[in-house]
Amino acid sequence: MFAIAGPAMVANLTTPLIGIVSTTAIGRLGDATLLGGVAMASVLFDCMFWLFAFLRMSTVAFTAQSLGAGEASELRAILVRGFIVAALIGTGLIVLQIPLATLLLGAMGGSEGVTRAAKTYFTIRIWSAPLALGNYVVLGWLIGQARAKLALGTQIAINLINMAATMLLVLVFDFGIAGAAIAAVIAEAAGLLLGVVIARRLQGTLTVPRATLFDRAKLMRMLAVNRDIMIRTASLITAFLFFTAQGARAGDMTLAANAVLNNFLLISAFFLDGLANAAEQLCGRAYGARNRNAFAGAVRLVLIWGFAFAVAVAAVFALFGTSFIDIMTASTEVRRIARDYLPFVVFAPLLGVFAFAYDGVYIGATWARDMRNLMVLSLLVFLAAWFALRSFGNAGLWGALLAHYAARGGLEALRYPVLLRKSFAT
């Protein structure tokens, strides 16, 4: 399991790391307007590409299931179908870049200078959309075959190329914010080219008969699963955007403290999402082989090790959380507020482990419709909890977020036995 989970943990960081590198390089120029612009645009790309993360998730599941079913010839078709969907979505984003930039940047509410800088970055980096989404497909395809080291190598290559190109274009040739965006496009293009080369080496050829590629039953299943995962992801994004918006209404200091504590959530998600990737592969392969014992064993393994990781992460937060807060902010007031809400962050991985683990299980088994429905229900639980706890201010907001974590994992855990019986009934 760790052969998959470990590399997958690192491989998942590519999209946010590109934004971090861009922000760091622009920050060296000493222009706060440019820094704010690239930071704003990077967050938009993180969220926008996250919305289409179904390309990675579904590709992991379909690849692992085909491997378990012994359908080696289907592996090429899964990859090429994923590329086609990625190209269509990416091209659509490019075509719609002007209204997208106007809508998204307008909603961010930045100053005129920051918005102008963000638009420059946005209108260049948007051309990487088909490439970045294609890299999602390659990542999922490799992880689905338990080739996580190759997936990790590809993602490392993307980040190294991005770092080198960013430093060259921004700090040497003085291309400014445009240079950071161009570097991101170059890195994604190089990563996709490398991924295609690896795929051809593994498969010998990527040629797929037309009848196989456009098999109606498989296409409809792929589209249905992708649709449901996308709705699920949109519901999750809605919860976190609502959390951020409510924190902003509590004042700048509270917003800053929540931003600091959100980094703790990202750290825990970094570990738990890697285990979810392992669950997708292991459960998908067992599901494809129609092996109920192997499937149930994989679920137990992921839950046990996931809880162990969660306890370890929670212990680190409890012991060193105040020190981490002091490192992340120099503001005395922000430090004080963040420490007040640190206990919520300590409990978050303990509740979140079940949400992440069962997400991986549901994706691996392509129980996408149930996962979608349960995530929407979890969003309603979150909103209801916030409404009930809103009189407690920011503490109530954090309590609602923990309720959301608990609802996600709890509802999926309750539904799991039913789906297991149905899926392996024959």
Contacts in CASP RR format, 6 or more apart in sequence:
PFRMAT RR
TARGET T0000
AUTHOR 0000-0000-0000
METHOD contacts of the structure
MODEL  1
MFAIAGPAMVANLTTPLIGIVSTTAIGRLGDATLLGGVAMASVLFDCMFW
LFAFLRMSTVAFTAQSLGAGEASELRAILVRGFIVAALIGTGLIVLQIPL
ATLLLGAMGGSEGVTRAAKTYFTIRIWSAPLALGNYVVLGWLIGQARAKL
ALGTQIAINLINMAATMLLVLVFDFGIAGAAIAAVIAEAAGLLLGVVIAR
RLQGTLTVPRATLFDRAKLMRMLAVNRDIMIRTASLITAFLFFTAQGARA
GDMTLAANAVLNNFLLISAFFLDGLANAAEQLCGRAYGARNRNAFAGAVR
LVLIWGFAFAVAVAAVFALFGTSFIDIMTASTEVRRIARDYLPFVVFAPL
LGVFAFAYDGVYIGATWARDMRNLMVLSLLVFLAAWFALRSFGNAGLWGA
LLAHYAARGGLEALRYPVLLRKSFAT
1 275 0 8 1.000
1 278 0 8 1.000
1 282 0 8 1.000
1 301 0 8 1.000
1 302 0 8 1.000
1 305 0 8 1.000
2 278 0 8 1.000
3 146 0 8 1.000
3 148 0 8 1.000
3 149 0 8 1.000
4 143 0 8 1.000
4 146 0 8 1.000
4 148 0 8 1.000
4 274 0 8 1.000
4 277 0 8 1.000
4 278 0 8 1.000
4 281 0 8 1.000
4 282 0 8 1.000
5 148 0 8 1.000
5 274 0 8 1.000
5 275 0 8 1.000
5 277 0 8 1.000
5 278 0 8 1.000
6 148 0 8 1.000
6 274 0 8 1.000
7 148 0 8 1.000
7 149 0 8 1.000
7 151 0 8 1.000
7 152 0 8 1.000
7 153 0 8 1.000
8 143 0 8 1.000
8 148 0 8 1.000
8 151 0 8 1.000
8 152 0 8 1.000
8 273 0 8 1.000
8 274 0 8 1.000
8 277 0 8 1.000
8 278 0 8 1.000
9 270 0 8 1.000
9 271 0 8 1.000
9 273 0 8 1.000
9 274 0 8 1.000
9 277 0 8 1.000
10 152 0 8 1.000
10 155 0 8 1.000
10 156 0 8 1.000
11 139 0 8 1.000
11 143 0 8 1.000
11 148 0 8 1.000
11 151 0 8 1.000
11 152 0 8 1.000
11 153 0 8 1.000
11 154 0 8 1.000
11 155 0 8 1.000
12 270 0 8 1.000
12 273 0 8 1.000
12 274 0 8 1.000
12 277 0 8 1.000
13 155 0 8 1.000
13 159 0 8 1.000
13 270 0 8 1.000
14 135 0 8 1.000
14 155 0 8 1.000
14 158 0 8 1.000
14 159 0 8 1.000
15 45 0 8 1.000
15 46 0 8 1.000
15 49 0 8 1.000
15 50 0 8 1.000
15 132 0 8 1.000
16 42 0 8 1.000
16 46 0 8 1.000
17 159 0 8 1.000
17 162 0 8 1.000
18 42 0 8 1.000
18 45 0 8 1.000
18 158 0 8 1.000
18 159 0 8 1.000
18 162 0 8 1.000
18 184 0 8 1.000
18 187 0 8 1.000
18 188 0 8 1.000
19 38 0 8 1.000
19 42 0 8 1.000
19 45 0 8 1.000
19 46 0 8 1.000
19 184 0 8 1.000
20 42 0 8 1.000
21 159 0 8 1.000
21 162 0 8 1.000
21 163 0 8 1.000
21 166 0 8 1.000
21 180 0 8 1.000
21 183 0 8 1.000
22 38 0 8 1.000
22 42 0 8 1.000
22 121 0 8 1.000
22 166 0 8 1.000
22 180 0 8 1.000
22 181 0 8 1.000
22 183 0 8 1.000
22 184 0 8 1.000
23 35 0 8 1.000
23 38 0 8 1.000
23 39 0 8 1.000
23 42 0 8 1.000
25 166 0 8 1.000
25 167 0 8 1.000
25 170 0 8 1.000
25 171 0 8 1.000
25 180 0 8 1.000
26 34 0 8 1.000
26 35 0 8 1.000
26 38 0 8 1.000
26 170 0 8 1.000
26 176 0 8 1.000
26 177 0 8 1.000
26 180 0 8 1.000
27 34 0 8 1.000
27 35 0 8 1.000
28 170 0 8 1.000
28 171 0 8 1.000
29 35 0 8 1.000
29 170 0 8 1.000
29 176 0 8 1.000
33 111 0 8 1.000
33 113 0 8 1.000
33 114 0 8 1.000
33 117 0 8 1.000
34 117 0 8 1.000
34 176 0 8 1.000
34 177 0 8 1.000
36 114 0 8 1.000
36 117 0 8 1.000
36 118 0 8 1.000
37 113 0 8 1.000
37 114 0 8 1.000
37 115 0 8 1.000
37 117 0 8 1.000
37 118 0 8 1.000
37 121 0 8 1.000
37 177 0 8 1.000
38 117 0 8 1.000
38 118 0 8 1.000
38 121 0 8 1.000
38 177 0 8 1.000
38 180 0 8 1.000
40 105 0 8 1.000
40 108 0 8 1.000
40 110 0 8 1.000
40 114 0 8 1.000
40 115 0 8 1.000
40 118 0 8 1.000
41 105 0 8 1.000
41 118 0 8 1.000
41 119 0 8 1.000
41 121 0 8 1.000
41 122 0 8 1.000
41 125 0 8 1.000
42 121 0 8 1.000
44 104 0 8 1.000
44 105 0 8 1.000
44 108 0 8 1.000
44 118 0 8 1.000
44 122 0 8 1.000
45 122 0 8 1.000
45 125 0 8 1.000
47 237 0 8 1.000
47 241 0 8 1.000
48 93 0 8 1.000
48 104 0 8 1.000
49 129 0 8 1.000
49 132 0 8 1.000
49 133 0 8 1.000
49 136 0 8 1.000
50 233 0 8 1.000
50 237 0 8 1.000
51 230 0 8 1.000
51 233 0 8 1.000
51 234 0 8 1.000
51 237 0 8 1.000
52 89 0 8 1.000
52 133 0 8 1.000
52 136 0 8 1.000
52 230 0 8 1.000
53 136 0 8 1.000
53 229 0 8 1.000
53 233 0 8 1.000
54 225 0 8 1.000
54 226 0 8 1.000
54 229 0 8 1.000
54 230 0 8 1.000
54 233 0 8 1.000
55 82 0 8 1.000
55 85 0 8 1.000
55 86 0 8 1.000
55 89 0 8 1.000
55 133 0 8 1.000
55 134 0 8 1.000
55 136 0 8 1.000
55 137 0 8 1.000
55 226 0 8 1.000
56 136 0 8 1.000
56 137 0 8 1.000
56 139 0 8 1.000
56 140 0 8 1.000
56 143 0 8 1.000
57 140 0 8 1.000
57 229 0 8 1.000
57 280 0 8 1.000
57 363 0 8 1.000
58 222 0 8 1.000
58 225 0 8 1.000
58 226 0 8 1.000
58 229 0 8 1.000
58 363 0 8 1.000
58 366 0 8 1.000
58 368 0 8 1.000
59 78 0 8 1.000
59 79 0 8 1.000
59 82 0 8 1.000
59 136 0 8 1.000
59 137 0 8 1.000
59 139 0 8 1.000
59 140 0 8 1.000
59 141 0 8 1.000
59 144 0 8 1.000
60 140 0 8 1.000
60 141 0 8 1.000
60 143 0 8 1.000
60 144 0 8 1.000
60 277 0 8 1.000
60 280 0 8 1.000
60 281 0 8 1.000
60 284 0 8 1.000
60 363 0 8 1.000
60 364 0 8 1.000
61 144 0 8 1.000
61 225 0 8 1.000
61 280 0 8 1.000
61 284 0 8 1.000
61 363 0 8 1.000
61 364 0 8 1.000
61 365 0 8 1.000
61 366 0 8 1.000
62 78 0 8 1.000
62 222 0 8 1.000
62 225 0 8 1.000
62 366 0 8 1.000
63 75 0 8 1.000
63 78 0 8 1.000
63 79 0 8 1.000
63 140 0 8 1.000
63 141 0 8 1.000
63 143 0 8 1.000
63 144 0 8 1.000
63 145 0 8 1.000
64 144 0 8 1.000
64 145 0 8 1.000
64 146 0 8 1.000
64 280 0 8 1.000
64 281 0 8 1.000
64 282 0 8 1.000
64 283 0 8 1.000
64 284 0 8 1.000
64 285 0 8 1.000
64 287 0 8 1.000
64 288 0 8 1.000
64 364 0 8 1.000
65 284 0 8 1.000
65 285 0 8 1.000
65 287 0 8 1.000
65 288 0 8 1.000
65 364 0 8 1.000
65 366 0 8 1.000
66 72 0 8 1.000
66 74 0 8 1.000
66 75 0 8 1.000
66 78 0 8 1.000
66 288 0 8 1.000
67 75 0 8 1.000
67 144 0 8 1.000
67 145 0 8 1.000
67 285 0 8 1.000
67 288 0 8 1.000
68 284 0 8 1.000
68 285 0 8 1.000
68 286 0 8 1.000
68 288 0 8 1.000
68 289 0 8 1.000
69 288 0 8 1.000
69 289 0 8 1.000
69 290 0 8 1.000
70 289 0 8 1.000
73 212 0 8 1.000
74 212 0 8 1.000
75 141 0 8 1.000
75 145 0 8 1.000
75 203 0 8 1.000
76 203 0 8 1.000
76 205 0 8 1.000
76 206 0 8 1.000
76 207 0 8 1.000
76 208 0 8 1.000
77 208 0 8 1.000
77 212 0 8 1.000
77 213 0 8 1.000
77 215 0 8 1.000
77 218 0 8 1.000
78 141 0 8 1.000
79 137 0 8 1.000
79 138 0 8 1.000
79 141 0 8 1.000
79 199 0 8 1.000
79 203 0 8 1.000
79 206 0 8 1.000
80 206 0 8 1.000
80 208 0 8 1.000
80 213 0 8 1.000
81 213 0 8 1.000
81 218 0 8 1.000
81 219 0 8 1.000
81 222 0 8 1.000
82 134 0 8 1.000
82 137 0 8 1.000
82 222 0 8 1.000
83 134 0 8 1.000
83 137 0 8 1.000
85 133 0 8 1.000
85 137 0 8 1.000
85 222 0 8 1.000
85 226 0 8 1.000
86 130 0 8 1.000
86 133 0 8 1.000
86 134 0 8 1.000
86 136 0 8 1.000
86 137 0 8 1.000
87 130 0 8 1.000
87 133 0 8 1.000
87 134 0 8 1.000
89 129 0 8 1.000
89 130 0 8 1.000
89 133 0 8 1.000
90 129 0 8 1.000
90 130 0 8 1.000
90 133 0 8 1.000
91 129 0 8 1.000
91 130 0 8 1.000
92 129 0 8 1.000
93 100 0 8 1.000
93 126 0 8 1.000
93 129 0 8 1.000
94 126 0 8 1.000
94 127 0 8 1.000
94 129 0 8 1.000
94 130 0 8 1.000
97 122 0 8 1.000
97 123 0 8 1.000
97 126 0 8 1.000
100 122 0 8 1.000
100 126 0 8 1.000
101 119 0 8 1.000
101 122 0 8 1.000
101 123 0 8 1.000
101 126 0 8 1.000
104 122 0 8 1.000
105 115 0 8 1.000
105 118 0 8 1.000
105 119 0 8 1.000
105 122 0 8 1.000
106 115 0 8 1.000
108 115 0 8 1.000
108 118 0 8 1.000
109 115 0 8 1.000
110 118 0 8 1.000
117 177 0 8 1.000
120 177 0 8 1.000
120 178 0 8 1.000
120 181 0 8 1.000
121 177 0 8 1.000
121 178 0 8 1.000
121 180 0 8 1.000
121 181 0 8 1.000
122 181 0 8 1.000
124 178 0 8 1.000
124 179 0 8 1.000
124 181 0 8 1.000
124 182 0 8 1.000
124 185 0 8 1.000
125 181 0 8 1.000
125 184 0 8 1.000
125 185 0 8 1.000
127 185 0 8 1.000
128 184 0 8 1.000
128 185 0 8 1.000
128 188 0 8 1.000
128 189 0 8 1.000
131 185 0 8 1.000
131 188 0 8 1.000
131 189 0 8 1.000
131 191 0 8 1.000
131 192 0 8 1.000
132 188 0 8 1.000
134 192 0 8 1.000
135 154 0 8 1.000
135 155 0 8 1.000
135 158 0 8 1.000
135 188 0 8 1.000
135 191 0 8 1.000
135 192 0 8 1.000
135 195 0 8 1.000
138 151 0 8 1.000
138 154 0 8 1.000
138 191 0 8 1.000
138 192 0 8 1.000
138 195 0 8 1.000
138 196 0 8 1.000
138 198 0 8 1.000
138 199 0 8 1.000
139 151 0 8 1.000
139 154 0 8 1.000
139 155 0 8 1.000
140 151 0 8 1.000
141 199 0 8 1.000
142 148 0 8 1.000
142 150 0 8 1.000
142 151 0 8 1.000
142 154 0 8 1.000
142 198 0 8 1.000
143 151 0 8 1.000
143 277 0 8 1.000
143 280 0 8 1.000
143 281 0 8 1.000
144 280 0 8 1.000
144 281 0 8 1.000
144 284 0 8 1.000
144 285 0 8 1.000
145 202 0 8 1.000
146 281 0 8 1.000
146 285 0 8 1.000
147 202 0 8 1.000
148 277 0 8 1.000
150 198 0 8 1.000
154 191 0 8 1.000
154 194 0 8 1.000
154 195 0 8 1.000
154 198 0 8 1.000
157 190 0 8 1.000
157 191 0 8 1.000
157 194 0 8 1.000
158 187 0 8 1.000
158 188 0 8 1.000
158 190 0 8 1.000
158 191 0 8 1.000
159 187 0 8 1.000
161 186 0 8 1.000
161 187 0 8 1.000
161 190 0 8 1.000
161 191 0 8 1.000
162 183 0 8 1.000
162 184 0 8 1.000
162 186 0 8 1.000
162 187 0 8 1.000
165 182 0 8 1.000
165 183 0 8 1.000
165 186 0 8 1.000
165 187 0 8 1.000
166 179 0 8 1.000
166 180 0 8 1.000
166 183 0 8 1.000
166 184 0 8 1.000
168 183 0 8 1.000
169 175 0 8 1.000
169 176 0 8 1.000
169 179 0 8 1.000
169 180 0 8 1.000
169 182 0 8 1.000
169 183 0 8 1.000
170 176 0 8 1.000
170 179 0 8 1.000
170 180 0 8 1.000
170 183 0 8 1.000
173 179 0 8 1.000
175 182 0 8 1.000
196 206 0 8 1.000
199 206 0 8 1.000
200 206 0 8 1.000
221 366 0 8 1.000
224 368 0 8 1.000
224 369 0 8 1.000
225 366 0 8 1.000
225 368 0 8 1.000
228 368 0 8 1.000
228 369 0 8 1.000
228 371 0 8 1.000
228 372 0 8 1.000
229 363 0 8 1.000
229 368 0 8 1.000
229 371 0 8 1.000
229 372 0 8 1.000
231 372 0 8 1.000
231 375 0 8 1.000
231 376 0 8 1.000
232 368 0 8 1.000
232 371 0 8 1.000
232 372 0 8 1.000
232 375 0 8 1.000
232 376 0 8 1.000
235 372 0 8 1.000
235 375 0 8 1.000
235 376 0 8 1.000
235 378 0 8 1.000
235 379 0 8 1.000
236 375 0 8 1.000
236 379 0 8 1.000
238 379 0 8 1.000
239 378 0 8 1.000
239 379 0 8 1.000
239 382 0 8 1.000
239 401 0 8 1.000
239 404 0 8 1.000
242 382 0 8 1.000
242 383 0 8 1.000
242 386 0 8 1.000
243 258 0 8 1.000
243 397 0 8 1.000
243 400 0 8 1.000
243 401 0 8 1.000
244 255 0 8 1.000
244 258 0 8 1.000
246 386 0 8 1.000
246 397 0 8 1.000
247 254 0 8 1.000
247 255 0 8 1.000
247 258 0 8 1.000
247 394 0 8 1.000
247 397 0 8 1.000
248 255 0 8 1.000
250 393 0 8 1.000
250 394 0 8 1.000
250 397 0 8 1.000
253 331 0 8 1.000
253 333 0 8 1.000
253 334 0 8 1.000
253 337 0 8 1.000
254 337 0 8 1.000
254 394 0 8 1.000
256 329 0 8 1.000
256 331 0 8 1.000
256 334 0 8 1.000
256 337 0 8 1.000
257 334 0 8 1.000
257 337 0 8 1.000
257 338 0 8 1.000
257 341 0 8 1.000
258 341 0 8 1.000
258 394 0 8 1.000
260 325 0 8 1.000
260 328 0 8 1.000
260 329 0 8 1.000
260 334 0 8 1.000
260 338 0 8 1.000
261 325 0 8 1.000
261 338 0 8 1.000
261 341 0 8 1.000
261 342 0 8 1.000
261 344 0 8 1.000
261 345 0 8 1.000
263 324 0 8 1.000
263 328 0 8 1.000
264 317 0 8 1.000
264 321 0 8 1.000
264 324 0 8 1.000
264 345 0 8 1.000
264 348 0 8 1.000
265 345 0 8 1.000
265 348 0 8 1.000
267 313 0 8 1.000
268 310 0 8 1.000
268 313 0 8 1.000
268 317 0 8 1.000
268 348 0 8 1.000
268 349 0 8 1.000
268 352 0 8 1.000
269 356 0 8 1.000
271 309 0 8 1.000
271 313 0 8 1.000
271 349 0 8 1.000
272 306 0 8 1.000
272 309 0 8 1.000
272 310 0 8 1.000
272 349 0 8 1.000
272 352 0 8 1.000
272 353 0 8 1.000
272 356 0 8 1.000
272 357 0 8 1.000
273 356 0 8 1.000
275 302 0 8 1.000
275 305 0 8 1.000
275 306 0 8 1.000
275 309 0 8 1.000
275 356 0 8 1.000
275 357 0 8 1.000
276 302 0 8 1.000
276 356 0 8 1.000
276 357 0 8 1.000
276 359 0 8 1.000
276 360 0 8 1.000
276 363 0 8 1.000
277 360 0 8 1.000
278 302 0 8 1.000
279 298 0 8 1.000
279 299 0 8 1.000
279 302 0 8 1.000
279 357 0 8 1.000
279 359 0 8 1.000
279 360 0 8 1.000
279 361 0 8 1.000
279 363 0 8 1.000
279 364 0 8 1.000
280 360 0 8 1.000
280 363 0 8 1.000
280 364 0 8 1.000
281 364 0 8 1.000
282 298 0 8 1.000
282 301 0 8 1.000
282 302 0 8 1.000
283 295 0 8 1.000
283 298 0 8 1.000
283 299 0 8 1.000
283 302 0 8 1.000
283 360 0 8 1.000
283 361 0 8 1.000
283 364 0 8 1.000
283 365 0 8 1.000
284 295 0 8 1.000
284 364 0 8 1.000
284 365 0 8 1.000
285 294 0 8 1.000
286 292 0 8 1.000
286 294 0 8 1.000
286 295 0 8 1.000
286 297 0 8 1.000
286 298 0 8 1.000
287 295 0 8 1.000
287 364 0 8 1.000
287 365 0 8 1.000
287 366 0 8 1.000
287 423 0 8 1.000
290 424 0 8 1.000
292 420 0 8 1.000
292 424 0 8 1.000
295 365 0 8 1.000
295 420 0 8 1.000
295 424 0 8 1.000
296 420 0 8 1.000
298 361 0 8 1.000
299 357 0 8 1.000
299 361 0 8 1.000
299 416 0 8 1.000
302 357 0 8 1.000
302 360 0 8 1.000
302 361 0 8 1.000
303 353 0 8 1.000
303 354 0 8 1.000
303 357 0 8 1.000
306 353 0 8 1.000
306 356 0 8 1.000
306 357 0 8 1.000
307 350 0 8 1.000
307 353 0 8 1.000
309 349 0 8 1.000
309 353 0 8 1.000
310 349 0 8 1.000
310 350 0 8 1.000
310 352 0 8 1.000
310 353 0 8 1.000
311 350 0 8 1.000
313 349 0 8 1.000
314 346 0 8 1.000
314 347 0 8 1.000
314 348 0 8 1.000
314 349 0 8 1.000
314 350 0 8 1.000
317 324 0 8 1.000
317 342 0 8 1.000
317 345 0 8 1.000
317 346 0 8 1.000
317 349 0 8 1.000
318 346 0 8 1.000
321 342 0 8 1.000
321 345 0 8 1.000
322 339 0 8 1.000
322 342 0 8 1.000
325 335 0 8 1.000
325 338 0 8 1.000
325 339 0 8 1.000
325 342 0 8 1.000
326 335 0 8 1.000
329 335 0 8 1.000
329 338 0 8 1.000
337 394 0 8 1.000
341 394 0 8 1.000
341 395 0 8 1.000
341 398 0 8 1.000
344 395 0 8 1.000
344 398 0 8 1.000
344 399 0 8 1.000
344 401 0 8 1.000
344 402 0 8 1.000
347 402 0 8 1.000
348 401 0 8 1.000
348 402 0 8 1.000
348 405 0 8 1.000
351 402 0 8 1.000
351 405 0 8 1.000
351 406 0 8 1.000
351 409 0 8 1.000
352 405 0 8 1.000
352 406 0 8 1.000
352 408 0 8 1.000
352 409 0 8 1.000
354 408 0 8 1.000
354 409 0 8 1.000
354 410 0 8 1.000
354 412 0 8 1.000
354 413 0 8 1.000
355 405 0 8 1.000
355 408 0 8 1.000
355 409 0 8 1.000
355 410 0 8 1.000
355 412 0 8 1.000
358 408 0 8 1.000
358 409 0 8 1.000
358 410 0 8 1.000
358 412 0 8 1.000
358 413 0 8 1.000
358 416 0 8 1.000
359 371 0 8 1.000
359 408 0 8 1.000
359 412 0 8 1.000
361 367 0 8 1.000
361 412 0 8 1.000
361 416 0 8 1.000
362 368 0 8 1.000
362 370 0 8 1.000
362 371 0 8 1.000
362 412 0 8 1.000
362 419 0 8 1.000
363 371 0 8 1.000
365 419 0 8 1.000
365 423 0 8 1.000
367 419 0 8 1.000
367 423 0 8 1.000
370 415 0 8 1.000
370 419 0 8 1.000
371 412 0 8 1.000
374 408 0 8 1.000
374 411 0 8 1.000
374 412 0 8 1.000
374 415 0 8 1.000
375 408 0 8 1.000
377 407 0 8 1.000
377 411 0 8 1.000
378 404 0 8 1.000
378 407 0 8 1.000
378 408 0 8 1.000
378 409 0 8 1.000
378 411 0 8 1.000
379 404 0 8 1.000
381 403 0 8 1.000
381 404 0 8 1.000
381 407 0 8 1.000
382 400 0 8 1.000
382 401 0 8 1.000
382 403 0 8 1.000
382 404 0 8 1.000
382 407 0 8 1.000
383 400 0 8 1.000
385 399 0 8 1.000
385 400 0 8 1.000
385 403 0 8 1.000
385 404 0 8 1.000
386 396 0 8 1.000
386 397 0 8 1.000
386 400 0 8 1.000
389 395 0 8 1.000
389 396 0 8 1.000
389 397 0 8 1.000
389 399 0 8 1.000
389 400 0 8 1.000
390 396 0 8 1.000
390 397 0 8 1.000
END
